[in-house]
């Protein structure tokens, strides 16, 4: 499977606040977590909760032994989410993502075991 995503809702289900999922990075040959939370719902911990839960799910039910997260170095809110979710910074290096026009400084995180 190349991409699998789920929506993030408020506990009462009254609103969709974002999405969380995973994607297979062909160039890196790695499974990576992806997430997005709408601007009006940020800074409430929704992304951290979703990333933790989805990571636990992937590690438990899929044949995934390691999950990575990549983001541009200047995207401080995103890498704070991933760190709070238990991912460890592995390296920082120049990288050209599919949507980038040129190489930029990226942070590469990983998690290898259940973050329960």
C-alpha positions in Angstrom: 0.0 0.0 0.0 1.4 3.4 -1.0 -0.8 5.6 1.1 -3.3 5.1 3.9 -5.0 8.0 5.7 -7.6 8.6 8.3 -9.5 11.7 9.4 -9.0 13.3 12.8 -12.2 14.4 14.4 -13.2 16.0 17.7 -14.1 13.4 20.3 -17.8 14.0 19.8 -17.3 13.6 16.0 -18.8 17.1 15.4 -15.9 18.3 13.3 -13.1 17.0 11.1 -10.0 18.7 12.3 -7.4 17.1 10.1 -5.9 13.8 8.8 -3.2 11.4 9.7 -1.7 8.6 7.6 1.3 7.0 6.2 3.0 7.1 2.9 5.7 4.9 1.3 8.7 7.0 0.3 9.9 5.3 -2.9 13.2 7.3 -3.0 14.0 6.4 0.7 12.3 3.0 0.7 10.8 3.8 4.0 7.3 4.1 5.5 6.7 7.7 6.7 3.9 9.2 8.8 2.0 12.2 7.4 -0.4 14.5 9.2 -2.3 17.8 8.9 -4.5 19.8 11.3 -6.5 22.8 10.2 -5.3 26.2 11.4 -8.2 26.8 13.7 -7.6 23.5 15.5 -3.8 23.7 16.0 -2.1 24.0 19.4 -4.7 21.8 21.1 -2.7 18.5 21.0 -4.8 16.9 18.3 -1.8 16.2 16.0 0.3 14.7 18.8 -2.6 12.4 19.9 -3.3 11.4 16.3 0.4 10.7 15.4 0.8 8.6 18.6 -2.3 6.6 18.0 -1.6 6.0 14.3 2.0 5.1 15.0 0.9 2.5 17.6 -1.6 1.1 15.1 0.9 0.8 12.3 3.5 -0.9 14.4 0.9 -3.3 15.9 -1.1 -4.3 12.8 1.1 -3.8 9.8 4.5 -5.4 9.0 6.3 -2.1 9.8 9.3 -2.2 12.0 10.3 1.5 11.6 8.4 4.6 10.7 10.1 7.9 9.6 8.9 11.5 9.6 10.5 14.1 7.4 9.9 17.8 7.4 11.6 21.0 6.4 13.9 22.4 9.1 12.0 25.7 9.3 8.7 23.9 10.1 9.2 24.2 13.8 5.6 23.4 14.8 5.6 20.2 12.8 8.9 18.8 14.3 7.7 19.7 17.8 4.6 17.6 17.1 6.7 14.6 16.0 9.1 14.9 18.9 6.2 15.1 21.4 4.8 11.9 19.8 8.0 10.1 20.6 9.9 10.2 17.4 13.7 10.7 17.6 15.7 13.0 15.4 18.0 10.8 13.3 19.7 13.3 11.0 19.4 16.7 9.3 20.4 16.9 5.7 19.7 18.4 2.3 16.8 16.7 0.6 14.4 17.3 -2.3 10.9 16.1 -1.6 8.5 15.5 -4.5 6.9 18.9 -4.0 10.2 20.9 -3.7 11.7 22.8 -6.5 15.2 22.4 -5.1 17.0 20.7 -2.2 16.2 22.1 1.3 17.4 21.4 4.8 15.2 18.6 6.2 14.9 16.9 9.6 14.6 13.1 9.5 13.0 11.4 12.5 12.3 7.7 13.3 10.5 5.5 15.7 11.1 1.8 16.0 9.0 0.5 18.8 5.6 1.0 20.3 5.3 4.4 21.9 2.4 3.4 24.2 
